[in-house]
Structure formats: structure tokens, C-alpha cells
Amino acid sequence: MITLRRFVRSRGVLVGVLVIALLFLLGFLGPVVSPWTPTQVDYLSIRSAPSAAHWWGTNRIGQDVFAQTTYGLRKSLIIGLVVALCSTVLASLAGAASGYLGGWADRVIRFGVDLLLIFPGFLVMSLVSPRLKGAGWLVFALLLGFLGWMISARIVRSMTLSLKERDFVRAAELMGVPRFRLIARHILPNVASFLIIDTTIAVGGAVMSETALSYFGFGVQPPDVSLGTLIAEGTEAAIGYPWMFFFAAGLLIAFVLAVGLVGDGLRDALDPAGRAARPARGTVTPLARADEPADDVVLSVRDLSVSFGTAAAVRGVSWDLRRGEVLGIVGESGSGKSVSVLAAMGLLPGTASVTGSVRLGRTELIGAGTRTMMSVRGARVAMVFQDPLAAFTPVYRIGHQIAEALRAHTGLTREQALARAVELLRSVGIPEPERRAQAYPHEFSGGMRQRAMIAMAIANDPDVILADEPTTALDVTVQAQVLDLLREAQRETGAALVLVSHDLGVIAGTADRVAVMNRGVVVEEGPVEEVFARPREPYTKGLLAAVPRLDSVREPRAIAPAPPLVEVAGLRKTFPLLRGQVFRRRYGTVYAVDGVDLTIRPGETLGLVGESGSGKTTTLFELLARPEIRRDAQLVFQDPMSSLDPRMTVGAIVAEPLRTRGLPVDGVGELLEQVGLRASDADRFPHEFSGGQRQRIGIARALSVRPRLVVLDEPVSALDVTVQAGILDLLARLRDELGLAYLFVSHDLAVVRQVSDRVSVMYLGRTVETGDTASVLGEPLHPYTRALISAVPIPDPAVERARERVLLAGDPPSPFERHQGCPFRGRCPVYAGLPEPGRQRCESQAPVQEERRSGHLVACHFAE
């Protein structure tokens, strides 16, 4: 109903639908009500003008123009529908099969598509149609449809390739849904929006193609008629006898324009971005201040409010930032912390309405002109964005982008700016800065891109650095490097720093003062030690209580001895690197998993941890690929929105594993209630739920076939801490009630400590340490595990700032080559202090896991 309301909202759409409906009525009812047949000849009325006897006149041989035109309109409409239906079916089947099946099927279909595209359809029809004159209009329509599906098939293939990587498709694969059923249930419904629009446009295009071909004698053949034959016949007489031409031409023009209006309406109705009316342009209103900032205040915010339409994102925010100070702004998603910072820089979209005052020294930024803001941005106020890959221009080299920031505010020449850019890259720890300055953003790792972003931020010695979630997308080891770099950059430049983060541990270790935001309002502000130790507001107390802590102590659970549910040793998985399209050749190998040992007992939770690229996700998919494991296992994905098919109801999503195995589906309501939802939620769609509720739906789907093992791939990393706490409590309750075993994959060691009985640590595709949670995370033996633990921030300023840190150098080595000896030695602090014989051992011998304590295994020659 919502889509229908959006569709009919436009007057143009209503006009288009009305015109198409009238044309179909005219085409199918006109020949019936006409007193003349299309072939009947009135020899007494040759080329007669419209009259009561002949409503639209007659043609050169006395045939009724109204009868012929309405009959030709019907024929053209039928041909258009047949062509559109034929091309849409071919495009959807070929595109979906090519994109999803891949391999040789993809190459063969693409080769066929490219081959057909070589020959213009008009040329093929002109060559073939004279030989099909006796075959009739249906063969002509089918041939026209066969020659018009290739471009649409390419688009469907591209959409399928994107959908293939979505978690809900992977979930269906892991459930054992057959491939062609998966295409029908999950791929085609999600490209239906494009296919509907494409079919609508294709009808108009097919009518135009038929008309053009018939006009030149290659389409519908006399004595049969269509709009094309009528226009061709009436062209010569258009001036003297206009009714012979303009009625057919007018109907064609009206139909094509109406189809365009309906296609635009369908696009707006089916496009998620078009669900709401286009918001009005926002306003910027500076407010007069009753006070002036103190001399040591470099940035002062008063009564800042931001709204988008009727939705208030920030309401009356006020704070002061002093020279050399670090102000932390924390809160959950939607609290307004990032919006308030972007508003200070004037970087909000034009639909935002901003009121209040933001003073940079004595300069008012709210309502400031373009010239003023250009002189401030990058010079006096710098920004470190959350996603550096999106913040950097992808087609320009890193060094040139930093040089551009320098030249915008200084008088440096191009060569001087590039030389300074290299110095800045060196100062933030980029190896080989001269070479790296010539690299593009995609050639940097995530940590290196953020270092380059900091280099750009400090290029002009700003007074204020605004860092908006600068470590959210980074591993904890890289996060520790970036935070250390931000502190050093602040000390060197003397700048004040505003650090926006949802991670209370990051704020505890970095900020001097903290402002806690909730629903657009600062609910508490003060020195970081005071706010964390003695919070006053209930929201702040709840936020701190919900954060898992790595230094918390949990009593180990008693697990009954039993044979292992899962036991693998030496698990390996490689991926070939291929070149070529039709004839593919291998030029390298990705060693994604290169020696993983795992044991999972019934009823226990095994935590699998490691940096991004360590092989955690590949390991769990390799485990689930084994039939003996898959039949008793289910998977809960990281992104709850991506893991649920948006075109299916919740009931259908939860029941799909049952249907795949041929089991009854009458227990869906009970499953939803078991995870804290209502049975009536089965009739709703995923977009109607919050992130935490969607993850509960994913858990219900996993439980539907009563598995013994549930694999949890970062199940709470996309959730706010308060929602995260509820999901972790739910998982613990289900484990105890149902006797489940969990393989809990996460990069968050604090969460792993809270939920896991044992922990397995991975590095570069290998298991480096395994044991009980208290032993591995409390007394780690491997230097990599110690570095991971030291990098995890603790939400307690006193504890966090007194900890000893182990900062790892650089990023993990490339998985594109197999490393001799210990792959960790290039970053290992122990290796750096070893004598030469010890180093040679690390370089030549790959360590294997050995038991150093009871149940505690470690792969290190010099484990302490």
C-alpha cells in the first residue's frame, strides 16, 4: 500500500496511467464499436475527411482510418507486450544465472551476450524479416524480443553479483537451498524493482522499434496493419490528407510519453530513496550570544540545534573546548554526536536546519560565508573522518591530496608542497613515504589511510582537530597506533582535540573531559575521571554498566566431559588469483587459512579472535562447508540487516531452513517468542525492526532446525552497547536452556571474555594460542596475544592510563605468499630482542602449538 501511495502521488504518473488505459481501451474496443472493418473498402469515399460515416476519414483506397488505426494500435500494443515479456524473461534468467553461477556458465553467457551486441538489432531484423514474411507477426515479435535483452541482462548480472555477497544469500546457501530455487526466491525478487521498470520502458521501446521497422517495410507486412505501416502509408499524404498520418502518429507519441511518465513513477515508488517526500531546503540561523568565550577557549558551542525536516537531531547543545584539551563526545547511534561536530564545520547537507552559535576564537561559524569557511577549514580547524577511504578522492595520489591541502592555505609551490607532504607522511609513521606519496588511497591499508588522514589534518598546524569516530573501522592493534598518533599530533601542534566515539574505553584513555549525548541532548558533562567514576545521570550509568570489560573476572562454567562436537587439525584454505576473461590463468595464491586447529565440545563457547585478515571468517565457512558439521550447525551473521531478505516476511525467513529440510513450519511463532519477540511479528518485514530485533530474528532462524552448534560471526559488533548487552544475555540463556555449543567469532576481546569458555587466537591464517579464557586472556603466553590484550581499551580512566601498552609495528604481512618460519616475527617485540641464534630459529622454523600449561597451547619458540 505504501508503494502504491508513492506511485500515485505524482500527477504525471496519474496522467500516464490514464493515457495508457485509454489507449488500451481504444485499441481493443475500437475495432469492435467501429461500423467498418479494417479491410472493408468504401469505393465512394476515397481519401474523404472525417465525417459521421467515417469518424477519422478514409485512406487512399477507401478503408476506414479509425478502424485501421485502432486495429493497428492493438497490434502494436500486443507486439510491444510480447517483446517486453520475452526480453525481460531472457534478461532475468540469463543475468541471474550468469551472476550467481559464475565460472564457465558466466563466461559462456557473457560471450553470447557480447556476440549478440556486435550485430545491431535493426540490421539483423532488416536482413531476416524479408525471409519471414509468411511467418506472421508473432515470429517477428519473438525475434525482436530475442534481440533486445542483452543490456538488461548485463544490469541484472551486476545486481546479482552484488546480491550474491549479501549475507541472506549466504545464509540460504548454508541452509542447503538448491541453487536455482535460491535464484528464484532470493535473487530475482530483489531485482524485481529494476525488472518492473525495465519492462515498462521496454514496452514503449518495442512499440517504437516495431513502428520504425514496419515503416521501412521490415516489420508487420501488408495487408496486416500496425502503427508503423499506417505512419509509413500516411507520410506522403500528411500535408494534403493529415488524418491519414496524424491520428496514428499522435497515438504513438501519446503512448511513448505516457510510458515514460509511468516508468518515472515506478522508479520513484520502488526506490528506497524515494520513500519519503523530498525534504525542503534547510536554513542556517546564527543566534546572538549573551556571553563571550574566555581567552583560553578556542572553540565555543552555544545552544546548537540541528533538524532534518521535522526530525530534531541535535537540541540545544553547548560546550567549550580549551587550548590543548581533549574533549570526548560519546553516545549511541543516533545520539547526535557526529551531527553536532559536522554542524560546527558547516559540513551538513543542505536539507539540515541549523541554529545556535559556534565560535572559533572570535569568528562565528554558524551562518558564515563561503570565503570565511574556506579559510577556516583545513587551516584553523581540521577534520579526521571515520572512513578515510571515502574521505580521500580515489583518483588522486595521497601525496598530491596532502599537497593540495597545504597549497590552499600557504604560498608553497607545487614541488615544495609535495616535499612537505612526504615529511608529513614520515612523521605519522608511513614507511617509505617517498614511494607511498605516489600511491592511491585504495593501495593503503585501513590503518595507513587513517595515518595519512591525520597527516593531512595537521598539515597547516590547526587550532582544533575534530576526529569523528577515527578508529571505528580499525582493529584494536591499529586503533592503538592511531590513538597514540593522535595524541602525539596534538602535542606537537598544540591543537585542541574533539574526539567523537561510541567506545567508552577509547574516551577513557584519551579525553580530559567528556560530554555524554542521548537523543540529541548533552545529558552529562565533566572531567573524564569524575564522569566515569561517579556518573550522575541514569543514562550514563546504564551506558557504563552495559560495556563489557576485559579486566572483569568471571567464574568458569562447569562443562560435562563429552566427545568433541567439532574437531579439526591443520585446516587449510587457499584462493587462486586469476587473470583473463574467457581463458583464465592462475598467477598467484591467497593463503587465507594455513593451519588452524579447533576443538569444540558440547555445551561450551569457543571464542575465535584475531585481527582483520587473520582468517576467522574463512575458517568458519570452511567448517560449515563440511557435511558432517553443517547438518548440526547454523550461522548467525554480523550484519542483521544484510542477513535478512528484505523481500520476505519474518515468518518466511525463520521458516526457510525448515522448508529446505522438509520439516513442518508450524512453530515459527514459538521461535520468535523464544528470542524475545512476538508471534504476530511473523507477518512483518525486516525493515520494520530495530537492529537488535533483527539480530533476534537471525537467531530464531538459526534455532529453527534445532542445531547443536551455532556459529556466531561478530553477532554484536554492529549494535550499540545497551542492545549488545541484551543480545549477549539472550545467547547465554539459550545456550543454558538448549544445551547449545557456540563458535563465537569476534575482534572484541572484552565481549569474548564475557561469553567464552575457551579462546583460540589466530594470526595470518594460523592458530597461535588456545586455552581456557581466564588463562589465555589473563596470562597470555604468545606475544601477539599480549599485544592484542594491551590494545583493548578499558572504560576506566585510572586503569586505562596506568596500563603498559605493547604497540605492534605496521600491519599484518600479505597473505599472498607463504611465509617461511614464524609469520609474526616482523612485528614481534620478542624477536627484536633475541640473539642471532634465536632469530635464525624464528626465521627458519614455523612454530607449532605445544602445551605449556594444562590445556594451554601456544605456537611460539620463545613463549613466556
Protein Blocks (a to p, Z undefined) as FASTA:
>chain_A
ZZmmmmmmpmklmmmmmmmmmmmmmmmmmmmmpmbdfkbccfklghiacdfklmnopafk
opafklmmmmmmmmmmmmmmmmmmmmmmmmmmmmmmmmmngmmllmmmmmmmmmmmmpcf
klmmmmmmmmmmmnojklmmmmmmmmmmmmmmmmmmmmmmmmmmpmklmmmmmnopafkl
mmmmmmmmmmmmmmmmmmmmmmmmmmmmmmmmmmnopaccdfbdcfklmmmmmmmmmmmm
mmlmmmmmmmmmmmmmmmmmmmmmmmmmmpmklmpccdddddddddddfbdcdfklmbdc
ehiacdehjacfbghiacdddehiacddeddehilmmmmmmmmnopacfkbcceddddeh
jacfehpafklmmmmnoplpccddfblmlmpcfkbcfklmmmmmmmmmmcbdfklmmmmm
mmmmmmnopahkllmmmpcfklpcfklmmmmmmmmmmmnopabdcdehkllmpcfklmmm
mmmmmmmmmmmnopacddddfblklmmmmmmbdcddeehiafbgcdfklmmmmcfbfklm
mmmmmpccfkbccddddddddddfbdcehiacdddddedjklccdfbdcdfbgciadddd
ehiacddeddehilmmmmmmmmmmpmklmmmgccddfblmlmpcfkbcfklmmmmmmmmn
opafklmmmmmmmnopafklmmpcfklpcfklmmmmmmmmmmmnopabdcdehkllmpcf
klmmmmmmmmmmmmmmnopacddddfblklmmmmpmbdcddeehiafbdcdfklmmmmcf
bfklmmmmmmpccfbfklmmmpccdddehjdddfkbccehjfklmmmmklmmpcfklmmm
mmmmccddddfbghiacddfkbZZ
